[in-house]
Amino acid sequence: MDDPKLNDAFEKTRLTLIERLSDWHDQKTWDEFYATYWRLIYSVSCKSGLAHDEAMDVVQETVLTIAKQWQKGQKYDPAKGSFKTWLLNITRWRIADQFRKKQRNPAAMNQSGGSRGGDGEFRDTATIERLEDPDGEPLDRLWDLEWKANLGKVALDRVRQKISPLQFQIFDAYVVKGWEAAKVRRELGVSMAQVYLAKHRVGGLVKREIEDLQANFQ
């Protein structure tokens, strides 16, 4: 996370969650769950029209909802659908909660760009209805895109902790940033063999991490 504001929000929300889940078992699992999915939930919340603080509230409330269900034995059931869809539905409900709060708070609606109708009342019902629509196509498409992007980011973050800084730098320049191999060799002072080796080795590690992430909590 390169954004200082996001990094700060991540840590504050994480600490608050840990505190609220302090009496529950397996804190490591919840910490890992949060680290894996917070960015996905946050990004989708923001792109749905919520402000930064509201999106962080959605992150926290989504994880708390899942934790409470887990505590009651109401865990994700693969027989009822994919984990991705299950997490989307919980996130959708929490996003809708935030929009309901905005409707009850005209000042917040005004600050976040809500519009007034002819009677002077704020209007954001279209967004709420879209989020609560059984088909949910607009949010579904956004979720799919952000899901893939998030898996890649989390996997890359994990791999970064397992390889040398130089190997990561080569992979980041060649694969992530899309530099030409000759430019990578020239700018980083490495051989072409190192460039291609890093692409193959690190790429394989990222792929395995993504597979592991997809298998988690299922």
Residue, then its C-alpha position, 0 to 999 in steps of 0.5 A: m500500500d503506497d497511499p499513506k492515507l489508505n495505509d493509516a486507515f488499514e491499520k486503524t480499522r485492523l486494530t479496531l477489528i482485532e479489539r472487537l474480536s478479542d474474545w473470539h478464537d483464531q485471531k490469526t485467521w481473522d487478521e489474514f482474512y482482513a488483510t486479504y479482502w479489505r482492499l477488495i471491499y474498500s475499492v468496490s464500496c468507493k466505486s459504488g459511490l461511498a466516501h473514504d470513511e464510509a467505505m472503511d466502515v463497510v470493510q469493518e462491518t462486512v468482516l464483523t458480519i462474517a465473524k458473527q456468522w462464523q461464531k454462530g456456525q453459519k459458515y460459508d456453504p460451498a453447496k449454496g454457491s461460490f465464496k466470491t458470490w457469498l462475500l459479494n452479497i454480504t458486502r452489498w448489504r453493508i454498502a446498502d446500509q451506508f446509503r440508508k444512513k446517508q439518506r437519513n443524513p442530508a448533510a452527508m448526502n450533500q457532501s458526497g454528491g447526492s442530488r435533491g429532488g423537486d421537493g428538496e429531498f435528497r435522492d440516491t435511491a437509484t444506487i440503493e435499489r441497484l445494490e439491492d436488486p436480486d440480479g445485481e448486475p452492475l455491482d456484480r460486474l464491478w466485483d468480478l473486475e476488482w476480485k481479480a485485481n485484488l487476488g493479483k495484488v495480495a498474491l504479489d504482496r505475499v510473494r514479495q516477502k519470499i524473494s529477494p528485493l532484486q528479483f521482485q524489482i525485476f519482475d515488477a519492472y518487466v511484468v507489472k510495469g511492462w518494460e522491455a527486457a532490454k530496458v530492465r537489463r539496462e536500468l537494473g544492471v542485470s543480465m537477460a537471463q536474470v530477467y527471464l528467470a525472474k519472470h518465470r520463477v516469480g510468475g510461478l509463485v504468484k500463480r500458486e499464491i492466487e490458487d491458495l487464496q482462491a481455496n481459503f475459507q471454503 
